[in-house]
Amino acid sequence: MSVEVMRSVIEAAEGRVPVDTLFTNAQIVDVYGQRVAPGSVAVKDGVIVGVLYDGRDDAAGTYEATEVIDCQGRYLAPGFIDGHLHIESSNIRPAEYARMAATRGTTTAIADSHEIANVAGLDGLRFMIEDGRRAPISIKYMMPSCVPALPDEQAGAVISAADMQAFFAEHPGDVFGLGEMMNLPGVFMADPETCTRIDAANQTPSKQVDGHAPLVAGKDLNAYAAAGIIADHESTIPEEALDKLSRGMYVMLREGTCSHDLANLSPMLLENPARARRCCFATDDRAPSDALSTGMIDNACRVAIEAGIDPVVAISMASLSTAEAFGLDHGCRDPHELRGAIAPGKRADLLVLDDLTFATAPHRVYAAGALVAQDGTFVGEIAPETAEVAALADELRASVKLPKLSLDVFDYAFKPGEAVIDVIPGMAITGMVRPESAEDLRRIMLIERHGRGVSLQAEGADGDGPAGMGLVGKHIGRGWVRGFTITGGAIASTIGHDSHNVCVVGDNAADMMTAVEAVGQGGHVLVRNGEVVARIPLALGGLMSEGTAEDVAAQHDDFMVKARAMGIEPPLDPIMGIIFLPLPVIPTLRIRPEGMFDVTTFTYAD
């Protein structure tokens, strides 16, 4: 904090100069004192400069203000912080995500852009940063730590430790920290490149490294925590979460669209509420249809409260705990950078709430003191697209480079006893089974889409055989899945975590081929009996729409209706259910362009 800013804050805090806004008659959610208490809050230049509690600070008088907002007994809570998410997984660009998030009370997002980075490298990250600048909420971008997710993955880019260091030097302060470290073998084996990537976080403002450690325990967990990785969002049972808490890590209770872990983890907090200080909320992946209808971090608060967690504790996990995890809550720094609580010297991210049930969107949302949303409607400003943003976006519109494919590629037989992905609805992890027949199974394929197959075909990789057959087992993985019960058609997507090759699941070869051909330059496609019946276009990197959140939500709702009619039953999400099946860093069985991959042994299953 500069001396000039410090003096300005002190003058306002002492009441020697008028403040911009004074919130009166508020029930202040005090996340430090773990209470709700009546009082008033003064804001100057986007910063909270004064908090006065009734019955304690009455003798101090009040503040002279340009605007007085009578909260009429409503609750005043700190803005929510999403501890870990991928904006791209909302299928909308950052400025549009910010507009959507603001309506539900998220005023800060810790965003790992490894999705777009796996497609377009550091140019993709640059697009996210620049587009995010247009929005009134605060988006803290993390440098993707694992592009590709595993060293031999067939992604669209590679980001080395040297690349990270060069980017940090060229764009100082634009990247907040290092994103989730998914290369578990690299950490466990003290791989020099992995360790250098972790160390690169020291060039960022937070100097923090986020984590990704599903089912990691014992000595491996000791090594992971010892490397300085601060948090994990992959815990699914209380014992696993407590293992990580006890090693000094923060645990993010994930409540997204695909993964719903919060209710399962809540017994750990009900047993001892003090643990909440080291627990945060994260959405990870949240579809606009869910975000707009049931919320984001506010939804996590509601789920926590319904599980028996005290509302003030839930709000604390949604704000203060996350701020503390990333070093955003204290220090002699620019007050616009400090947040997570209603206290002097913090950024004025504030929520005016009718009650503490989170059944509806916040009554009002303020970001840095400015009103940005009211009763679920965005009322803030999104700055126009700059020439730099437009140029970066244009580069993302031609990212899908699929090889030529014949029907023969999609038509293959089941081999009794082969490894089959067992889908677990509502969870990112999968199982592995080895059935003796193909009954109740569906075909699944993963097709590399970053141009490798195109290049090999140009060199004659297929020989005289059907188009694409020469790529099978190299750039086209084929297998089977149980629990993805689509009937009479196929579903395909250019989103396939994390390398984002084209994944397709279906019950017949012809519809699978039609679905793949229909993805064009990106999107989710549903085919029934040879006809495309639903589509969500995602032209930006094959990940993000150029439409609004409402547009994508409507397309998603239509997609869901059509997919349900084809036998994909709840709780399985047709879209979120397919896009995680290629993710090679979460147990147990996944599909890669080379074939079926056992994440527990990091070997191919067959």
PLY file of the C-alpha trace (Angstrom):
ply
format ascii 1.0
element vertex 606
property float x
property float y
property float z
element edge 605
property int vertex1
property int vertex2
end_header
0.00 0.00 0.00
1.43 3.37 -0.96
1.66 6.11 1.65
-0.80 8.16 -0.38
-3.39 5.38 -0.39
-2.77 4.64 3.29
-3.34 8.27 4.28
-6.50 8.42 2.19
-7.90 5.28 3.86
-7.04 6.59 7.33
-8.66 9.97 6.68
-11.86 8.26 5.57
-11.78 5.73 8.43
-11.49 8.57 10.95
-14.41 10.36 9.33
-12.38 13.42 8.42
-13.52 13.17 4.81
-16.90 11.98 3.49
-17.20 8.38 2.35
-18.85 7.35 -0.89
-21.38 4.91 0.51
-22.73 4.11 3.96
-24.70 0.91 4.48
-26.98 1.31 7.51
-29.43 -0.89 9.41
-27.51 -4.00 8.35
-27.13 -7.36 10.02
-23.39 -7.75 9.43
-22.09 -11.28 8.90
-18.84 -11.08 10.85
-16.73 -13.99 9.60
-13.87 -13.11 11.94
-16.03 -13.05 15.07
-18.30 -15.85 13.76
-21.48 -13.95 14.50
-24.19 -11.77 13.02
-24.39 -8.32 14.56
-26.26 -5.09 13.69
-24.26 -2.15 12.44
-23.17 -0.01 9.51
-20.39 -0.18 6.93
-18.64 2.72 5.20
-17.02 2.47 1.75
-14.62 4.90 0.07
-12.99 4.41 -3.34
-14.07 0.77 -3.49
-12.60 -0.06 -0.07
-14.29 -0.70 3.27
-12.98 2.05 5.55
-15.27 1.70 8.53
-17.40 -0.85 10.37
-19.49 0.35 13.32
-21.37 -2.14 15.50
-24.51 -1.07 17.33
-24.10 -1.06 21.09
-20.32 -0.83 20.90
-19.45 1.99 18.56
-22.42 4.34 19.07
-20.25 6.97 20.76
-18.09 7.20 17.64
-20.99 8.67 15.69
-21.51 7.83 12.07
-19.97 8.70 8.72
-20.91 11.49 6.37
-21.66 9.83 3.04
-22.51 10.77 -0.52
-24.98 7.87 -0.63
-26.71 6.16 2.28
-28.15 2.70 1.65
-30.67 1.52 4.21
-30.39 -2.27 4.30
-33.68 -2.39 6.25
-32.45 -5.17 8.52
-31.13 -7.32 5.70
-27.90 -9.28 6.07
-24.65 -7.80 4.78
-22.10 -10.50 3.92
-18.69 -10.53 2.21
-18.62 -11.33 -1.49
-18.01 -14.96 -2.35
-14.71 -16.34 -3.63
-14.71 -19.40 -5.88
-11.54 -21.19 -4.80
-11.06 -23.20 -7.98
-12.79 -23.25 -11.33
-12.26 -23.43 -15.05
-14.20 -20.64 -16.73
-14.02 -22.48 -20.03
-16.03 -25.31 -18.48
-18.95 -22.91 -18.16
-18.79 -22.82 -21.98
-18.77 -19.01 -21.97
-15.95 -16.49 -22.28
-14.57 -14.72 -19.17
-16.47 -11.43 -19.51
-19.72 -13.33 -19.89
-18.84 -15.67 -17.03
-18.24 -12.63 -14.82
-21.65 -11.22 -15.70
-23.26 -14.55 -14.74
-21.19 -15.05 -11.58
-21.92 -11.56 -10.28
-25.65 -12.23 -10.26
-25.08 -15.09 -7.80
-22.71 -13.27 -5.46
-19.32 -14.47 -6.70
-17.07 -11.41 -6.69
-13.71 -13.18 -6.93
-12.78 -16.26 -8.95
-9.52 -18.20 -8.75
-9.48 -19.41 -12.34
-7.21 -22.09 -13.76
-7.31 -21.79 -17.55
-5.70 -25.10 -18.33
-8.59 -26.02 -20.62
-7.91 -23.33 -23.21
-4.16 -23.62 -22.61
-4.30 -27.28 -23.61
-5.85 -26.15 -26.89
-4.06 -22.88 -27.65
-1.18 -22.62 -25.19
-0.22 -19.28 -23.71
-2.15 -17.38 -26.37
-5.27 -19.00 -24.95
-4.33 -17.89 -21.44
-3.69 -14.39 -22.74
-7.19 -14.30 -24.23
-8.70 -15.26 -20.89
-6.76 -12.60 -19.01
-7.55 -9.80 -21.45
-11.22 -10.72 -21.82
-11.55 -10.92 -18.04
-10.29 -7.36 -17.65
-13.57 -6.18 -19.18
-15.56 -7.37 -16.16
-16.24 -5.71 -12.79
-15.57 -8.78 -10.65
-12.04 -9.90 -9.82
-10.69 -12.90 -11.74
-7.35 -14.21 -10.47
-5.78 -16.35 -13.18
-3.52 -19.25 -12.32
-0.80 -20.46 -14.67
-1.76 -23.94 -15.88
0.84 -26.22 -14.32
0.27 -29.30 -16.44
-0.08 -28.63 -20.15
-0.47 -31.35 -21.18
-1.99 -33.05 -18.12
0.56 -35.85 -18.47
3.83 -35.46 -20.37
2.81 -37.77 -23.23
-0.78 -36.53 -23.64
-1.83 -35.41 -27.12
-2.84 -31.85 -26.36
-2.69 -28.79 -28.58
0.21 -27.19 -26.72
3.04 -27.72 -24.26
3.88 -25.22 -21.52
7.24 -25.86 -19.89
8.69 -24.31 -16.75
10.81 -22.08 -18.99
7.68 -20.98 -20.86
6.02 -20.08 -17.56
8.98 -18.08 -16.38
9.16 -16.16 -19.66
5.43 -15.38 -19.51
5.68 -14.14 -15.93
8.53 -11.84 -16.92
6.70 -10.53 -19.97
3.36 -10.07 -18.19
4.24 -9.21 -14.58
1.33 -9.52 -12.18
-1.12 -10.89 -14.76
-0.92 -14.43 -13.38
-1.78 -14.89 -9.70
-0.21 -18.27 -8.95
0.30 -21.81 -10.24
-2.79 -23.85 -11.09
-3.64 -27.35 -9.94
-0.61 -29.62 -10.02
-2.01 -32.78 -11.60
1.21 -34.54 -12.51
1.26 -36.72 -9.43
4.05 -39.06 -10.61
6.16 -36.00 -11.39
5.78 -34.78 -7.81
6.26 -38.18 -6.17
9.41 -38.86 -8.18
10.80 -35.35 -7.64
10.98 -34.90 -11.41
13.21 -31.86 -12.10
10.86 -30.27 -14.63
7.86 -30.69 -12.32
9.77 -29.23 -9.39
10.90 -26.31 -11.53
7.30 -25.60 -12.50
6.28 -25.58 -8.84
9.16 -23.27 -8.02
8.08 -20.90 -10.80
5.15 -19.88 -8.60
7.59 -17.72 -6.69
7.45 -15.29 -9.63
3.72 -14.73 -9.12
1.99 -12.32 -6.69
0.55 -15.09 -4.49
3.53 -17.47 -4.69
0.93 -20.21 -4.22
0.50 -23.59 -5.92
-2.96 -25.13 -6.11
-3.43 -28.89 -5.98
-5.19 -31.88 -7.48
-4.63 -35.06 -5.51
-7.50 -37.56 -5.76
-7.11 -40.55 -3.39
-3.51 -39.58 -2.57
-2.48 -40.76 0.90
0.46 -41.82 3.06
3.98 -41.04 1.92
2.76 -39.77 -1.44
0.56 -37.21 0.34
3.47 -36.26 2.57
5.58 -35.57 -0.51
2.77 -33.62 -2.17
2.26 -31.35 0.84
6.00 -31.00 1.41
6.36 -29.64 -2.12
4.41 -26.57 -0.98
1.08 -27.33 -2.67
-1.54 -25.55 -0.60
-4.94 -27.05 -1.45
-6.92 -29.85 -3.03
-10.44 -30.00 -4.45
-10.64 -33.72 -5.26
-11.59 -35.23 -1.88
-14.77 -37.29 -1.99
-14.96 -38.81 1.52
-14.32 -37.25 4.97
-11.34 -39.47 5.75
-9.55 -38.35 2.60
-10.25 -34.68 3.32
-9.04 -35.02 6.90
-5.82 -36.65 5.68
-5.11 -33.50 3.68
-6.18 -31.07 6.40
-3.87 -32.83 8.84
-0.97 -32.32 6.43
-1.57 -28.57 6.47
-3.44 -28.33 3.20
-6.67 -26.44 2.58
-9.54 -28.61 1.42
-11.94 -27.26 -1.18
-15.39 -28.73 -0.86
-16.43 -29.05 -4.48
-20.01 -28.51 -5.55
-20.19 -28.23 -9.31
-22.26 -29.63 -12.13
-20.44 -32.94 -12.55
-19.04 -33.46 -9.06
-21.15 -33.05 -5.92
-18.81 -33.70 -3.01
-19.92 -31.20 -0.38
-22.67 -33.23 1.26
-20.40 -36.28 1.43
-17.67 -34.24 3.14
-19.90 -32.33 5.56
-19.67 -34.92 8.39
-16.04 -33.90 8.82
-17.19 -30.36 9.66
-20.19 -31.38 11.73
-17.86 -33.48 13.86
-15.62 -30.46 14.45
-16.71 -27.06 13.04
-13.24 -25.60 13.76
-12.01 -27.45 10.68
-14.02 -25.08 8.52
-11.28 -22.45 8.83
-9.18 -24.61 6.51
-12.02 -25.49 4.16
-13.18 -23.54 1.12
-15.82 -23.88 -1.57
-15.12 -24.46 -5.25
-17.30 -25.16 -8.27
-14.52 -26.52 -10.53
-16.99 -26.87 -13.44
-20.42 -25.22 -13.44
-22.79 -25.15 -16.40
-24.73 -21.89 -16.98
-28.04 -23.75 -16.78
-27.19 -24.76 -13.21
-25.48 -21.50 -12.31
-28.41 -19.34 -13.36
-31.08 -21.57 -11.87
-29.57 -22.78 -8.60
-26.38 -20.78 -8.18
-22.65 -21.14 -7.85
-20.84 -20.59 -4.55
-24.20 -19.49 -3.13
-25.44 -22.95 -4.08
-22.55 -24.46 -2.11
-23.62 -22.38 0.90
-27.16 -23.71 0.58
-25.99 -27.33 0.30
-23.77 -26.86 3.35
-26.59 -25.33 5.39
-28.96 -28.13 4.38
-26.31 -30.59 5.59
-26.44 -28.98 9.04
-23.54 -26.52 8.84
-24.14 -23.16 10.53
-24.86 -20.41 7.94
-22.12 -18.13 9.27
-19.63 -21.00 9.01
-20.79 -21.67 5.47
-20.37 -18.00 4.50
-16.92 -18.02 6.10
-15.87 -20.96 3.94
-17.24 -19.10 0.91
-15.17 -16.01 1.68
-12.60 -15.79 4.46
-11.20 -19.32 4.27
-10.50 -18.96 0.55
-8.98 -15.52 1.03
-6.69 -16.91 3.71
-5.70 -19.87 1.53
-4.47 -17.57 -1.22
-3.07 -14.83 1.02
-5.77 -12.31 0.17
-6.91 -11.39 3.65
-4.12 -9.48 5.39
-0.95 -7.46 5.07
0.09 -3.90 4.28
-0.97 -4.13 0.65
-3.21 -2.37 -1.80
-6.59 -2.63 -0.01
-8.26 -3.43 -3.33
-6.37 -6.73 -3.21
-7.51 -7.70 0.30
-10.88 -9.40 0.68
-12.85 -12.18 2.31
-14.48 -10.25 5.15
-16.37 -7.11 6.08
-13.54 -5.27 7.79
-11.61 -2.00 7.35
-8.97 -2.07 4.64
-10.69 -4.75 2.56
-12.06 -4.49 -0.97
-15.76 -3.61 -0.76
-17.18 -6.83 -2.17
-20.52 -7.01 -0.41
-23.73 -9.02 -0.61
-27.07 -7.75 0.65
-29.15 -10.83 1.51
-32.82 -11.18 2.39
-32.02 -14.23 4.51
-29.32 -16.84 5.02
-30.96 -19.73 3.18
-29.58 -18.90 -0.30
-32.81 -20.09 -1.85
-32.64 -17.17 -4.28
-29.99 -14.89 -5.76
-28.65 -12.10 -3.51
-30.78 -8.98 -3.25
-27.78 -6.85 -4.19
-24.17 -7.54 -5.11
-21.40 -4.94 -4.89
-17.93 -5.41 -6.41
-15.33 -2.92 -5.18
-18.19 -0.77 -3.92
-20.08 -0.66 -7.23
-23.53 -2.22 -7.62
-23.21 -5.01 -10.19
-26.30 -7.18 -9.65
-29.75 -6.94 -8.16
-32.16 -9.81 -7.52
-30.42 -12.07 -10.03
-30.05 -9.44 -12.75
-26.72 -7.99 -13.82
-26.73 -4.19 -13.62
-22.98 -3.54 -13.87
-20.88 -2.75 -16.91
-18.84 -4.96 -19.23
-16.28 -2.95 -21.16
-16.26 -3.25 -24.98
-14.01 -5.82 -26.60
-10.60 -4.38 -27.37
-8.72 -4.96 -30.60
-6.30 -7.25 -28.74
-9.13 -9.37 -27.37
-10.77 -9.56 -30.80
-7.52 -10.70 -32.40
-6.91 -13.34 -29.74
-10.48 -14.61 -30.05
-10.15 -14.88 -33.81
-7.18 -17.22 -33.39
-9.36 -19.58 -31.34
-12.00 -20.05 -34.04
-10.10 -22.67 -36.06
-8.85 -25.08 -33.43
-10.51 -28.33 -34.53
-8.33 -30.26 -37.01
-9.77 -33.76 -37.30
-8.43 -36.48 -39.60
-10.61 -38.05 -42.29
-12.62 -40.91 -40.85
-14.49 -43.86 -42.32
-17.36 -45.82 -40.84
-15.00 -48.76 -40.30
-13.18 -46.81 -37.60
-16.36 -46.62 -35.52
-17.36 -50.25 -36.04
-15.42 -52.60 -33.79
-16.17 -55.69 -31.71
-16.17 -56.19 -27.95
-13.54 -58.53 -26.54
-14.73 -60.49 -23.47
-12.80 -59.51 -20.36
-11.43 -56.26 -21.75
-11.24 -53.21 -19.46
-14.44 -51.14 -19.49
-15.01 -47.69 -17.95
-17.63 -47.87 -15.20
-19.33 -44.47 -14.89
-20.14 -43.25 -11.36
-22.85 -40.57 -11.71
-22.20 -37.38 -9.77
-18.51 -38.08 -9.33
-15.41 -37.37 -11.39
-13.83 -40.72 -10.52
-14.73 -43.82 -12.52
-14.51 -47.54 -11.95
-13.07 -50.33 -14.08
-14.87 -53.57 -14.88
-14.09 -56.51 -17.14
-17.42 -57.98 -18.30
-17.75 -61.07 -20.43
-20.29 -59.56 -22.82
-21.22 -56.18 -24.32
-24.65 -56.20 -22.74
-25.53 -52.69 -21.40
-22.25 -51.32 -22.75
-21.71 -48.47 -25.22
-18.82 -47.72 -27.55
-16.53 -44.83 -26.59
-13.86 -43.26 -28.78
-11.37 -40.44 -28.37
-10.08 -38.81 -31.55
-7.07 -36.48 -31.52
-8.15 -33.12 -32.94
-5.04 -30.95 -32.87
-3.74 -31.91 -36.31
-1.43 -34.87 -35.63
-3.72 -37.31 -37.39
-4.19 -34.92 -40.30
-0.42 -34.70 -40.74
0.04 -38.45 -40.60
-2.71 -39.05 -43.14
-0.99 -36.58 -45.43
2.08 -38.79 -45.12
0.06 -41.89 -46.02
-0.55 -43.30 -42.53
-3.69 -45.15 -43.63
-2.02 -46.86 -46.59
-4.71 -48.41 -48.77
-7.06 -49.04 -45.84
-10.20 -47.17 -44.75
-9.67 -43.54 -43.74
-8.58 -43.32 -40.13
-7.80 -47.00 -39.55
-4.07 -46.33 -39.61
-4.52 -43.97 -36.65
-6.32 -46.42 -34.34
-4.33 -47.07 -31.19
-2.12 -44.08 -31.93
-4.38 -41.07 -32.39
-7.78 -42.74 -32.14
-8.60 -44.62 -28.95
-11.47 -47.12 -28.92
-13.18 -48.88 -26.04
-16.36 -49.46 -24.09
-18.21 -47.77 -21.23
-20.85 -48.96 -18.78
-23.43 -46.66 -17.21
-23.64 -44.15 -20.06
-26.99 -45.41 -21.22
-27.57 -43.58 -24.49
-29.91 -45.51 -26.80
-30.57 -45.02 -30.50
-27.79 -42.54 -31.16
-24.58 -40.87 -30.05
-23.17 -37.86 -28.26
-19.89 -36.15 -29.22
-17.95 -33.21 -27.80
-14.81 -31.22 -28.50
-14.44 -30.93 -24.73
-12.56 -33.90 -23.32
-10.53 -33.04 -20.26
-7.81 -32.02 -20.34
-6.37 -32.27 -23.83
-9.79 -31.67 -25.40
-9.73 -34.22 -28.13
-13.10 -35.27 -29.53
-14.90 -37.78 -27.35
-17.91 -39.70 -28.66
-20.17 -42.27 -27.00
-22.93 -44.17 -28.78
-24.70 -47.43 -29.36
-24.03 -47.63 -33.11
-21.20 -46.74 -35.44
-23.19 -44.67 -37.95
-24.56 -42.21 -35.40
-21.15 -41.92 -33.75
-19.58 -40.96 -37.06
-22.37 -38.47 -37.79
-21.90 -36.87 -34.36
-18.14 -36.47 -34.84
-18.59 -34.96 -38.28
-21.16 -32.52 -36.87
-18.94 -30.99 -34.17
-17.44 -28.63 -36.76
-15.26 -26.04 -35.03
-16.47 -27.03 -31.62
-19.35 -27.97 -29.43
-21.55 -30.67 -27.98
-23.63 -32.65 -30.50
-26.45 -35.14 -29.98
-27.45 -37.47 -32.84
-30.50 -39.69 -32.97
-31.17 -42.09 -35.82
-28.82 -40.24 -38.14
-30.10 -36.76 -37.35
-28.54 -34.01 -35.24
-31.26 -33.29 -32.67
-29.37 -30.96 -30.29
-26.25 -28.86 -30.42
-24.31 -26.37 -28.28
-21.87 -24.49 -30.57
-18.52 -23.68 -28.94
-16.52 -21.79 -31.53
-13.84 -20.37 -29.22
-11.25 -23.09 -28.95
-13.97 -25.73 -29.13
-14.66 -24.84 -25.49
-16.54 -21.56 -25.25
-19.62 -20.09 -26.86
-19.80 -16.62 -28.33
-23.32 -16.28 -26.95
-24.62 -15.23 -23.56
-24.93 -17.42 -20.50
-28.67 -17.43 -21.08
-28.15 -18.61 -24.67
-25.95 -21.47 -23.54
-28.32 -22.35 -20.70
-31.24 -22.60 -23.14
-29.21 -24.76 -25.51
-28.10 -26.89 -22.57
-31.67 -27.36 -21.34
-32.79 -28.44 -24.81
-29.81 -30.80 -25.04
-30.69 -32.32 -21.68
-34.32 -32.93 -22.65
-33.29 -34.64 -25.88
-30.58 -36.69 -24.14
-32.96 -37.82 -21.40
-35.33 -38.99 -24.12
-32.50 -41.17 -25.40
-32.08 -43.00 -22.11
-29.42 -40.99 -20.25
-31.07 -40.97 -16.85
-30.37 -38.80 -13.77
-28.17 -38.38 -11.88
-25.86 -38.80 -14.87
-25.34 -35.49 -16.68
-25.11 -36.21 -20.43
-22.53 -33.48 -21.06
-20.50 -33.44 -17.85
-20.67 -37.21 -17.87
-18.85 -37.53 -21.19
-16.30 -34.73 -21.02
-14.50 -36.20 -18.00
-14.14 -39.70 -19.41
-10.80 -38.87 -21.12
-9.28 -37.19 -18.02
-6.11 -39.22 -17.34
-5.33 -37.83 -13.90
-8.39 -39.03 -11.96
-8.87 -42.74 -11.17
-9.71 -45.24 -12.30
-10.10 -46.01 -16.01
-10.02 -43.38 -18.79
-9.80 -43.30 -22.56
-6.84 -41.76 -24.36
-6.05 -41.54 -28.09
-3.88 -44.63 -27.63
-6.53 -46.71 -25.82
-7.90 -47.45 -22.36
-5.72 -46.04 -19.56
-5.52 -47.20 -15.93
-4.80 -44.08 -13.85
-3.97 -46.09 -10.73
-0.98 -47.71 -12.45
-0.41 -45.13 -15.22
-0.40 -47.95 -17.75
-2.67 -48.94 -20.62
-5.23 -51.45 -19.43
-5.18 -53.85 -22.37
0 1
1 2
2 3
3 4
4 5
5 6
6 7
7 8
8 9
9 10
10 11
11 12
12 13
13 14
14 15
15 16
16 17
17 18
18 19
19 20
20 21
21 22
22 23
23 24
24 25
25 26
26 27
27 28
28 29
29 30
30 31
31 32
32 33
33 34
34 35
35 36
36 37
37 38
38 39
39 40
40 41
41 42
42 43
43 44
44 45
45 46
46 47
47 48
48 49
49 50
50 51
51 52
52 53
53 54
54 55
55 56
56 57
57 58
58 59
59 60
60 61
61 62
62 63
63 64
64 65
65 66
66 67
67 68
68 69
69 70
70 71
71 72
72 73
73 74
74 75
75 76
76 77
77 78
78 79
79 80
80 81
81 82
82 83
83 84
84 85
85 86
86 87
87 88
88 89
89 90
90 91
91 92
92 93
93 94
94 95
95 96
96 97
97 98
98 99
99 100
100 101
101 102
102 103
103 104
104 105
105 106
106 107
107 108
108 109
109 110
110 111
111 112
112 113
113 114
114 115
115 116
116 117
117 118
118 119
119 120
120 121
121 122
122 123
123 124
124 125
125 126
126 127
127 128
128 129
129 130
130 131
131 132
132 133
133 134
134 135
135 136
136 137
137 138
138 139
139 140
140 141
141 142
142 143
143 144
144 145
145 146
146 147
147 148
148 149
149 150
150 151
151 152
152 153
153 154
154 155
155 156
156 157
157 158
158 159
159 160
160 161
161 162
162 163
163 164
164 165
165 166
166 167
167 168
168 169
169 170
170 171
171 172
172 173
173 174
174 175
175 176
176 177
177 178
178 179
179 180
180 181
181 182
182 183
183 184
184 185
185 186
186 187
187 188
188 189
189 190
190 191
191 192
192 193
193 194
194 195
195 196
196 197
197 198
198 199
199 200
200 201
201 202
202 203
203 204
204 205
205 206
206 207
207 208
208 209
209 210
210 211
211 212
212 213
213 214
214 215
215 216
216 217
217 218
218 219
219 220
220 221
221 222
222 223
223 224
224 225
225 226
226 227
227 228
228 229
229 230
230 231
231 232
232 233
233 234
234 235
235 236
236 237
237 238
238 239
239 240
240 241
241 242
242 243
243 244
244 245
245 246
246 247
247 248
248 249
249 250
250 251
251 252
252 253
253 254
254 255
255 256
256 257
257 258
258 259
259 260
260 261
261 262
262 263
263 264
264 265
265 266
266 267
267 268
268 269
269 270
270 271
271 272
272 273
273 274
274 275
275 276
276 277
277 278
278 279
279 280
280 281
281 282
282 283
283 284
284 285
285 286
286 287
287 288
288 289
289 290
290 291
291 292
292 293
293 294
294 295
295 296
296 297
297 298
298 299
299 300
300 301
301 302
302 303
303 304
304 305
305 306
306 307
307 308
308 309
309 310
310 311
311 312
312 313
313 314
314 315
315 316
316 317
317 318
318 319
319 320
320 321
321 322
322 323
323 324
324 325
325 326
326 327
327 328
328 329
329 330
330 331
331 332
332 333
333 334
334 335
335 336
336 337
337 338
338 339
339 340
340 341
341 342
342 343
343 344
344 345
345 346
346 347
347 348
348 349
349 350
350 351
351 352
352 353
353 354
354 355
355 356
356 357
357 358
358 359
359 360
360 361
361 362
362 363
363 364
364 365
365 366
366 367
367 368
368 369
369 370
370 371
371 372
372 373
373 374
374 375
375 376
376 377
377 378
378 379
379 380
380 381
381 382
382 383
383 384
384 385
385 386
386 387
387 388
388 389
389 390
390 391
391 392
392 393
393 394
394 395
395 396
396 397
397 398
398 399
399 400
400 401
401 402
402 403
403 404
404 405
405 406
406 407
407 408
408 409
409 410
410 411
411 412
412 413
413 414
414 415
415 416
416 417
417 418
418 419
419 420
420 421
421 422
422 423
423 424
424 425
425 426
426 427
427 428
428 429
429 430
430 431
431 432
432 433
433 434
434 435
435 436
436 437
437 438
438 439
439 440
440 441
441 442
442 443
443 444
444 445
445 446
446 447
447 448
448 449
449 450
450 451
451 452
452 453
453 454
454 455
455 456
456 457
457 458
458 459
459 460
460 461
461 462
462 463
463 464
464 465
465 466
466 467
467 468
468 469
469 470
470 471
471 472
472 473
473 474
474 475
475 476
476 477
477 478
478 479
479 480
480 481
481 482
482 483
483 484
484 485
485 486
486 487
487 488
488 489
489 490
490 491
491 492
492 493
493 494
494 495
495 496
496 497
497 498
498 499
499 500
500 501
501 502
502 503
503 504
504 505
505 506
506 507
507 508
508 509
509 510
510 511
511 512
512 513
513 514
514 515
515 516
516 517
517 518
518 519
519 520
520 521
521 522
522 523
523 524
524 525
525 526
526 527
527 528
528 529
529 530
530 531
531 532
532 533
533 534
534 535
535 536
536 537
537 538
538 539
539 540
540 541
541 542
542 543
543 544
544 545
545 546
546 547
547 548
548 549
549 550
550 551
551 552
552 553
553 554
554 555
555 556
556 557
557 558
558 559
559 560
560 561
561 562
562 563
563 564
564 565
565 566
566 567
567 568
568 569
569 570
570 571
571 572
572 573
573 574
574 575
575 576
576 577
577 578
578 579
579 580
580 581
581 582
582 583
583 584
584 585
585 586
586 587
587 588
588 589
589 590
590 591
591 592
592 593
593 594
594 595
595 596
596 597
597 598
598 599
599 600
600 601
601 602
602 603
603 604
604 605
